[in-house]
């Protein structure tokens, strides 16, 4: 059997819920889809506005090396995160961005040269318009990621969201997750 190892990096700035998004993805894979997963995180000294990054390694075998080196999937929730991490994305990898938070014109050549599968998920705007609060933009991105890549099952992601978000916010977070899935289903490319 061939070992499958997928590396995912979710990046943005503090206050966007990047770390929680990574935790949800890791839990979905390990607790609900029965895979192995390791989640790591890093953020700047600023609570809000500084760089923030969550990385998840998902495998069908035990994970020997827990660090993300060349992710197959990059989710960029800010322009600075996109510029910082896009060169690490594997050839033919998947890039999901919030087009309201990045300057897409600056990455057209990169997308073409790397043969990137490119998805636009206006997470912040969608969270505001569909759920009424921008703080759930991270779950919009998890929905888009799940739908675009199938990296975890929908059921696993939903269970991980319910298990990870603050009590009383489950419904809004699940609405955001579904809205993110719909962005991809509707062809937000």
Secondary structure, 3 states (H helix, E strand, C coil): CCCCEEEEEEEEECCCCHHHHHHHHHHHHHHHCCCEEEEEEEECCCCCCCEEEEEEEEECCCCCCCCCCCCCEEEECCHHHHHHHHHHCCCCCEEEECCCCCCHHHHHHHHHHHCCEEEECCHHHHHHHHHCCHHHHHHHHHHHHHHHHCCCCHHHHHHHHHHHCCCCCHHHHHHHHHHHHHHHHCCCC
